[in-house]
Amino acid sequence: MGRVQTPTLAMLTERGGKISGFQKEKYHIVRLDAGGITASSEHIKDPQEAENIRAAADKKAAVCVSVTKEQKAVSPPKLFDLTSLQREANRLFGYTAKQTLDLAQTLYEKKLLTYPRTDSRFLTSDMEKTVPGIVNLAADALPFIKIPITANNAAAVINDAKVSDHHAIIPTATLKGFDLSTLPETERNILTLVAVRLICAVQEKHIYEAVTATFECGGYTFTARGRTVISDGWKAVDVLFKNALKLKNEDADTEDSGALPPIAEGQTFENAAASITEHFTQPPKPYTEDTILSAMENAGAEDTTDEAERKGLGTPATRAAILEKLVSSGFAERKGKQLIPTKDGLNLIAVLPDALISPKLTAEWENALTDIAKGKASPEDFMRGITEMARGLTENYTEVSGDIKNLFRQPKEAVGICPRCGGNVVEGKLNFYCENRDCQFTMWKNDRFFESRKKALTKQIAAELLKNGKAKVKDMYSEKADKSFDAVILLADTGGKYVNYRFEPKQ
């Protein structure tokens, strides 16, 4: 148990519950092709309604009733702290949080990166003059940077108020003349990520014009969206990076990514074509280390005061270890990039009191520690409260109910398949029995058929009887002949209260 790892596990189990309980729903979109522009209806659940809209709009004139244009700007990303570096490395390369921390630490020891265990995403004012030089070194070290690079926006990464013990992670001057190809691929990927982020962070904003065109056709409304890039800004570097690593460009997949043809309000398009596409609602996605790190960073934020020194669950330096501990303890497991709770993890959260699985506990303690630091509360009262809480939990939660207790029973190994119901037959202390409670199939170890012949019904014999309906048994004793003999025993189950056995007739 722990005030950080247990709420983290609770977030994993909550997400798993939402996924397993998700019921997908079908919906339809009517798409209108008007003069090379594709406009769409709202989501429509009723297929007949979608067909009515399609029929009403197909082969009709589509009129553009409004065109709105809005210039938007996307600011450059901030520099990396440890958590954001771990998230990006997991998202792009599938590295675990611990792997990223270890790689960044190795690069730090090689003097290629600044100190990685930081929670700041800014640099201090005394570094402002050195930033352009480091940016140029980073650009020179990356072979895919084939455009002129400046640091016109260097002031954006400077903020003394947001740097505590250590500033953001950036490359060092050791990068001058350094050949990145001499590094192992994993280290090279992390150093490249940090270098690209520094270059992007000091570029100008990405500016584009968002265009929304609304059409009326057949008495229904359809909407088309597009965007026209005015200034690439920092995204020019980001695209070069993704192309070099053959990574997916997320912007290219958005519905409004392309530019709309020139269009004016009142413009009419004759003989528009309407069609229907089917879609399904999607369940929440399982957590990856990227998304669980973000959830840990923001957990309990609404309950933590602005003055608190730490927010969220754990710190950048400890979150990786928390995730590793959940995995090594058997409460969570990795499946590809996904981090999902195991059966033991689900069961553990099921029995714990709410106080121990909520991030509010950490938020309350951080708030209290802040008050202590300001002289508004006493350490003695704080510790007394923790003692009372611990005592109350151990007094009030001494046992779990029978139903929940069953969650922790270890599954028994199947000896064979029940000949009556097809369920698993497992071994008990005195018998071999069907796990299906409605089925009464039982093979008793002290069955008189075997005991009278001085032979035990072993697991091996029971398994062979269940598999083949018969088993060869050696050294059975005949009291009448006063000697041992070998025989083939048949499972002669008639469905009654007791299971019968008999000898296979000799040929």
NUSETOR-999220 format. One line per field, with one value per residue (C-alpha): residue number from 1; residue in three letters; x, y, z. Coordinates in steps of 0.1 Angstrom, whole numbers, plus 5000, padded with zeros to 4 digits. Example, Ala and Ser with C-alpha at 12.3 -4.5 7.8 and 13.67 -1.06 7.14 Angstrom:
<rs>
resi = 1	2;
resn = ALA	SER;
px = 5123	5137;
py = 4955	4989;
pz = 5078	5071;
</rs>
This chain:
<rs>
resi = 1	2	3	4	5	6	7	8	9	10	11	12	13	14	15	16	17	18	19	20	21	22	23	24	25	26	27	28	29	30	31	32	33	34	35	36	37	38	39	40	41	42	43	44	45	46	47	48	49	50	51	52	53	54	55	56	57	58	59	60	61	62	63	64	65	66	67	68	69	70	71	72	73	74	75	76	77	78	79	80	81	82	83	84	85	86	87	88	89	90	91	92	93	94	95	96	97	98	99	100	101	102	103	104	105	106	107	108	109	110	111	112	113	114	115	116	117	118	119	120	121	122	123	124	125	126	127	128	129	130	131	132	133	134	135	136	137	138	139	140	141	142	143	144	145	146	147	148	149	150	151	152	153	154	155	156	157	158	159	160	161	162	163	164	165	166	167	168	169	170	171	172	173	174	175	176	177	178	179	180	181	182	183	184	185	186	187	188	189	190	191	192	193	194	195	196	197	198	199	200	201	202	203	204	205	206	207	208	209	210	211	212	213	214	215	216	217	218	219	220	221	222	223	224	225	226	227	228	229	230	231	232	233	234	235	236	237	238	239	240	241	242	243	244	245	246	247	248	249	250	251	252	253	254	255	256	257	258	259	260	261	262	263	264	265	266	267	268	269	270	271	272	273	274	275	276	277	278	279	280	281	282	283	284	285	286	287	288	289	290	291	292	293	294	295	296	297	298	299	300	301	302	303	304	305	306	307	308	309	310	311	312	313	314	315	316	317	318	319	320	321	322	323	324	325	326	327	328	329	330	331	332	333	334	335	336	337	338	339	340	341	342	343	344	345	346	347	348	349	350	351	352	353	354	355	356	357	358	359	360	361	362	363	364	365	366	367	368	369	370	371	372	373	374	375	376	377	378	379	380	381	382	383	384	385	386	387	388	389	390	391	392	393	394	395	396	397	398	399	400	401	402	403	404	405	406	407	408	409	410	411	412	413	414	415	416	417	418	419	420	421	422	423	424	425	426	427	428	429	430	431	432	433	434	435	436	437	438	439	440	441	442	443	444	445	446	447	448	449	450	451	452	453	454	455	456	457	458	459	460	461	462	463	464	465	466	467	468	469	470	471	472	473	474	475	476	477	478	479	480	481	482	483	484	485	486	487	488	489	490	491	492	493	494	495	496	497	498	499	500	501	502	503	504	505	506	507;
resn = MET	GLY	ARG	VAL	GLN	THR	PRO	THR	LEU	ALA	MET	LEU	THR	GLU	ARG	GLY	GLY	LYS	ILE	SER	GLY	PHE	GLN	LYS	GLU	LYS	TYR	HIS	ILE	VAL	ARG	LEU	ASP	ALA	GLY	GLY	ILE	THR	ALA	SER	SER	GLU	HIS	ILE	LYS	ASP	PRO	GLN	GLU	ALA	GLU	ASN	ILE	ARG	ALA	ALA	ALA	ASP	LYS	LYS	ALA	ALA	VAL	CYS	VAL	SER	VAL	THR	LYS	GLU	GLN	LYS	ALA	VAL	SER	PRO	PRO	LYS	LEU	PHE	ASP	LEU	THR	SER	LEU	GLN	ARG	GLU	ALA	ASN	ARG	LEU	PHE	GLY	TYR	THR	ALA	LYS	GLN	THR	LEU	ASP	LEU	ALA	GLN	THR	LEU	TYR	GLU	LYS	LYS	LEU	LEU	THR	TYR	PRO	ARG	THR	ASP	SER	ARG	PHE	LEU	THR	SER	ASP	MET	GLU	LYS	THR	VAL	PRO	GLY	ILE	VAL	ASN	LEU	ALA	ALA	ASP	ALA	LEU	PRO	PHE	ILE	LYS	ILE	PRO	ILE	THR	ALA	ASN	ASN	ALA	ALA	ALA	VAL	ILE	ASN	ASP	ALA	LYS	VAL	SER	ASP	HIS	HIS	ALA	ILE	ILE	PRO	THR	ALA	THR	LEU	LYS	GLY	PHE	ASP	LEU	SER	THR	LEU	PRO	GLU	THR	GLU	ARG	ASN	ILE	LEU	THR	LEU	VAL	ALA	VAL	ARG	LEU	ILE	CYS	ALA	VAL	GLN	GLU	LYS	HIS	ILE	TYR	GLU	ALA	VAL	THR	ALA	THR	PHE	GLU	CYS	GLY	GLY	TYR	THR	PHE	THR	ALA	ARG	GLY	ARG	THR	VAL	ILE	SER	ASP	GLY	TRP	LYS	ALA	VAL	ASP	VAL	LEU	PHE	LYS	ASN	ALA	LEU	LYS	LEU	LYS	ASN	GLU	ASP	ALA	ASP	THR	GLU	ASP	SER	GLY	ALA	LEU	PRO	PRO	ILE	ALA	GLU	GLY	GLN	THR	PHE	GLU	ASN	ALA	ALA	ALA	SER	ILE	THR	GLU	HIS	PHE	THR	GLN	PRO	PRO	LYS	PRO	TYR	THR	GLU	ASP	THR	ILE	LEU	SER	ALA	MET	GLU	ASN	ALA	GLY	ALA	GLU	ASP	THR	THR	ASP	GLU	ALA	GLU	ARG	LYS	GLY	LEU	GLY	THR	PRO	ALA	THR	ARG	ALA	ALA	ILE	LEU	GLU	LYS	LEU	VAL	SER	SER	GLY	PHE	ALA	GLU	ARG	LYS	GLY	LYS	GLN	LEU	ILE	PRO	THR	LYS	ASP	GLY	LEU	ASN	LEU	ILE	ALA	VAL	LEU	PRO	ASP	ALA	LEU	ILE	SER	PRO	LYS	LEU	THR	ALA	GLU	TRP	GLU	ASN	ALA	LEU	THR	ASP	ILE	ALA	LYS	GLY	LYS	ALA	SER	PRO	GLU	ASP	PHE	MET	ARG	GLY	ILE	THR	GLU	MET	ALA	ARG	GLY	LEU	THR	GLU	ASN	TYR	THR	GLU	VAL	SER	GLY	ASP	ILE	LYS	ASN	LEU	PHE	ARG	GLN	PRO	LYS	GLU	ALA	VAL	GLY	ILE	CYS	PRO	ARG	CYS	GLY	GLY	ASN	VAL	VAL	GLU	GLY	LYS	LEU	ASN	PHE	TYR	CYS	GLU	ASN	ARG	ASP	CYS	GLN	PHE	THR	MET	TRP	LYS	ASN	ASP	ARG	PHE	PHE	GLU	SER	ARG	LYS	LYS	ALA	LEU	THR	LYS	GLN	ILE	ALA	ALA	GLU	LEU	LEU	LYS	ASN	GLY	LYS	ALA	LYS	VAL	LYS	ASP	MET	TYR	SER	GLU	LYS	ALA	ASP	LYS	SER	PHE	ASP	ALA	VAL	ILE	LEU	LEU	ALA	ASP	THR	GLY	GLY	LYS	TYR	VAL	ASN	TYR	ARG	PHE	GLU	PRO	LYS	GLN;
px = 5000	5011	4995	5010	5011	4976	4957	4977	4966	4930	4932	4943	4914	4888	4899	4898	4862	4851	4866	4851	4817	4816	4787	4795	4768	4765	4760	4758	4772	4757	4785	4778	4802	4797	4822	4851	4843	4831	4806	4792	4760	4759	4761	4728	4718	4687	4697	4663	4668	4702	4687	4660	4686	4707	4677	4666	4701	4713	4714	4701	4717	4739	4741	4770	4751	4781	4819	4838	4876	4896	4934	4948	4982	4998	5025	5058	5059	5077	5110	5111	5110	5115	5078	5071	5102	5091	5057	5070	5095	5068	5044	5070	5094	5075	5101	5090	5093	5122	5140	5138	5151	5180	5188	5186	5208	5234	5234	5238	5268	5283	5278	5255	5223	5216	5204	5173	5154	5137	5101	5108	5102	5120	5155	5168	5175	5213	5211	5193	5225	5237	5205	5211	5245	5231	5203	5228	5248	5217	5207	5242	5242	5209	5214	5177	5176	5180	5164	5179	5175	5173	5165	5143	5119	5145	5128	5098	5119	5131	5112	5130	5098	5092	5126	5132	5161	5169	5160	5145	5164	5184	5216	5249	5278	5295	5273	5297	5312	5297	5287	5253	5258	5284	5256	5234	5201	5181	5204	5204	5166	5164	5191	5175	5141	5156	5175	5145	5124	5149	5149	5111	5107	5126	5109	5079	5043	5026	4999	4971	4936	4907	4878	4843	4818	4781	4759	4722	4709	4676	4665	4694	4726	4761	4795	4830	4862	4897	4928	4954	4989	5001	5034	5050	5068	5081	5061	5086	5112	5087	5077	5114	5119	5089	5098	5134	5121	5092	5068	5032	5022	4991	4981	4976	4949	4926	4894	4902	4939	4935	4927	4893	4890	4881	4845	4821	4788	4759	4778	4757	4768	4744	4738	4756	4762	4751	4763	4762	4791	4787	4807	4809	4815	4849	4857	4882	4917	4938	4964	4999	5029	5025	4989	4992	5022	5000	4972	4996	5009	4974	4958	4942	4951	4916	4921	4957	4963	4984	5010	5017	5053	5042	5012	4999	5010	5047	5075	5092	5120	5097	5069	5089	5098	5061	5050	5078	5068	5032	5044	5070	5044	5020	4993	4998	5013	5025	5009	5028	5026	4995	4997	4967	4958	4961	4934	4953	4954	4916	4910	4932	4914	4881	4889	4906	4888	4882	4906	4936	4927	4920	4946	4928	4949	4981	4965	4954	4988	5006	4982	4989	5027	5024	5006	5032	5060	5041	5037	4999	4998	5019	5039	5026	4990	4998	5015	4987	4962	4981	4983	4946	4938	4961	4945	4910	4917	4931	4902	4874	4887	4897	4882	4865	4831	4828	4821	4851	4873	4865	4883	4916	4912	4939	4925	4930	4947	4922	4927	4903	4869	4837	4819	4785	4787	4820	4833	4868	4874	4899	4915	4903	4917	4894	4882	4883	4852	4836	4840	4804	4784	4753	4770	4775	4802	4827	4854	4862	4898	4886	4862	4856	4864	4900	4904	4892	4920	4946	4950	4947	4928	4957	4956	4973	4946	4918	4932	4935	4899	4886	4905	4900	4872	4896	4930	4955	4962	4990	4993	4957	4952	4928	4918	4902	4933	4957	4978	4983	4972	4971	4938	4921	4895	4865	4848	4812	4794	4756	4749	4739	4751	4782	4806	4810	4840	4844	4870	4873	4864	4894	4894;
py = 5000	5036	5070	5073	5038	5028	5058	5052	5016	5029	5051	5020	4999	5027	5030	4992	4992	5019	4999	4965	4981	5001	4995	5007	5025	5029	5063	5077	5107	5120	5134	5159	5163	5198	5211	5191	5201	5175	5187	5166	5163	5159	5124	5106	5075	5065	5049	5058	5094	5093	5078	5104	5132	5115	5111	5147	5161	5138	5153	5186	5221	5229	5266	5280	5300	5311	5312	5321	5326	5328	5331	5309	5305	5274	5283	5263	5234	5240	5225	5191	5183	5146	5137	5153	5137	5103	5108	5118	5089	5065	5079	5079	5051	5029	5034	5029	5058	5040	5034	5070	5081	5057	5068	5105	5098	5081	5111	5134	5114	5117	5155	5156	5165	5187	5172	5151	5148	5181	5193	5226	5234	5267	5281	5309	5344	5340	5314	5336	5347	5311	5297	5307	5290	5258	5259	5262	5233	5212	5221	5213	5179	5168	5158	5162	5199	5213	5248	5279	5279	5310	5315	5346	5334	5325	5347	5323	5296	5319	5321	5323	5320	5285	5271	5256	5232	5224	5240	5222	5194	5207	5196	5209	5225	5191	5186	5208	5185	5154	5126	5113	5081	5069	5066	5035	5040	5044	5071	5088	5089	5106	5131	5138	5144	5169	5187	5190	5202	5230	5241	5240	5259	5290	5292	5314	5304	5282	5303	5291	5302	5280	5281	5269	5267	5259	5245	5240	5212	5195	5214	5201	5217	5204	5217	5217	5227	5233	5252	5271	5275	5311	5305	5271	5284	5257	5230	5232	5216	5192	5179	5174	5154	5132	5126	5116	5090	5080	5089	5096	5133	5138	5170	5152	5129	5157	5163	5200	5195	5203	5237	5243	5256	5293	5296	5325	5329	5324	5302	5274	5239	5220	5183	5176	5139	5126	5094	5078	5065	5042	5047	5034	5052	5042	5031	5050	5040	5020	5039	5040	5052	5085	5090	5076	5099	5128	5115	5112	5147	5162	5139	5158	5192	5206	5198	5212	5248	5270	5275	5237	5228	5196	5187	5154	5119	5115	5136	5135	5115	5089	5083	5058	5038	5037	5023	4997	4987	4982	4959	4940	4935	4919	4946	4959	4945	4959	4949	4967	5004	4997	4996	4976	4962	4925	4904	4910	4947	4948	4927	4949	4981	4963	4958	4990	5019	5050	5071	5050	5049	5086	5112	5136	5121	5134	5167	5172	5163	5187	5215	5207	5207	5241	5255	5241	5258	5291	5287	5283	5248	5226	5195	5178	5182	5169	5137	5132	5133	5107	5084	5087	5080	5049	5037	5042	5023	4993	4992	4997	4975	4943	4919	4917	4902	4866	4876	4898	4872	4848	4872	4862	4825	4811	4792	4754	4734	4714	4676	4670	4678	4669	4641	4655	4693	4700	4720	4717	4689	4700	4684	4689	4675	4644	4642	4654	4675	4696	4734	4739	4742	4730	4698	4670	4650	4639	4612	4604	4595	4569	4553	4517	4503	4514	4511	4474	4467	4486	4512	4550	4571	4593	4625	4606	4579	4604	4625	4594	4583	4617	4620	4584	4570	4543	4539	4511	4505	4483	4463	4461	4436	4406	4395	4363	4353	4370	4384	4416	4421	4447	4458	4484	4504	4520	4552	4540	4572	4569	4605	4595	4608	4585	4578	4540	4521	4486	4464	4463	4427	4407	4400;
pz = 5000	4995	4993	4957	4942	4955	4940	4908	4907	4914	4882	4862	4876	4870	4834	4830	4844	4820	4791	4801	4807	4775	4751	4716	4697	4660	4644	4609	4591	4558	4536	4509	4480	4466	4441	4455	4490	4515	4541	4568	4589	4627	4641	4635	4655	4636	4602	4587	4596	4579	4548	4547	4548	4522	4499	4504	4496	4469	4434	4448	4447	4477	4487	4509	4535	4556	4555	4587	4588	4620	4624	4651	4666	4682	4707	4706	4731	4764	4772	4788	4825	4834	4833	4799	4785	4798	4783	4749	4748	4757	4730	4702	4711	4736	4763	4799	4824	4841	4808	4799	4833	4830	4795	4805	4835	4813	4789	4819	4831	4796	4800	4769	4789	4819	4851	4843	4876	4873	4875	4857	4820	4820	4822	4844	4832	4836	4808	4782	4764	4761	4746	4710	4710	4724	4699	4670	4684	4686	4650	4637	4655	4638	4602	4593	4602	4567	4573	4588	4626	4648	4684	4680	4707	4733	4759	4759	4777	4805	4838	4871	4891	4876	4883	4918	4923	4887	4853	4823	4805	4775	4757	4769	4750	4749	4718	4698	4672	4688	4664	4675	4655	4681	4707	4711	4694	4726	4740	4706	4705	4739	4730	4697	4715	4739	4711	4689	4717	4725	4689	4686	4719	4707	4673	4664	4667	4641	4625	4604	4592	4602	4577	4584	4555	4561	4533	4530	4507	4506	4537	4558	4570	4563	4575	4560	4578	4566	4575	4555	4570	4571	4589	4597	4627	4651	4633	4604	4627	4641	4607	4597	4629	4624	4587	4597	4622	4599	4627	4621	4617	4639	4621	4588	4603	4616	4596	4591	4581	4544	4529	4514	4478	4475	4484	4489	4508	4484	4460	4446	4436	4414	4416	4449	4458	4492	4509	4543	4563	4594	4626	4661	4694	4709	4744	4765	4756	4781	4800	4785	4806	4787	4798	4833	4840	4829	4852	4881	4875	4876	4902	4931	4915	4923	4960	4962	4970	4947	4974	4979	4969	4952	4933	4919	4928	4933	4919	4884	4901	4918	4893	4872	4903	4914	4880	4882	4917	4906	4878	4899	4927	4902	4905	4869	4837	4804	4771	4744	4754	4775	4813	4827	4861	4868	4886	4919	4912	4906	4937	4959	4950	4956	4993	5002	5019	4998	5018	5006	4969	4965	4955	4979	5008	4992	4984	5020	5033	5009	5019	5056	5050	5033	5063	5086	5065	5068	5106	5103	5117	5139	5130	5161	5151	5116	5129	5155	5127	5107	5138	5144	5108	5108	5140	5127	5095	5113	5138	5113	5084	5101	5076	5042	5034	5021	4986	4983	5001	4973	4949	4965	4962	4939	4910	4912	4885	4865	4868	4839	4823	4840	4820	4831	4825	4809	4838	4853	4878	4905	4934	4970	5002	5001	4966	4929	4923	4896	4901	4889	4920	4903	4893	4919	4901	4928	4928	4964	4973	4998	4974	4986	4951	4955	4992	4993	4968	4988	4961	4963	4938	4928	4908	4879	4879	4882	4853	4831	4839	4831	4798	4784	4805	4817	4833	4837	4874	4886	4918	4929	4957	4955	4991	4977	4958	4982	4954	4934	4898	4871	4856	4834	4854	4837	4848	4850	4859	4857	4869	4904	4938	4936	4908	4901	4887	4872	4856	4819	4807	4795	4758;
</rs>
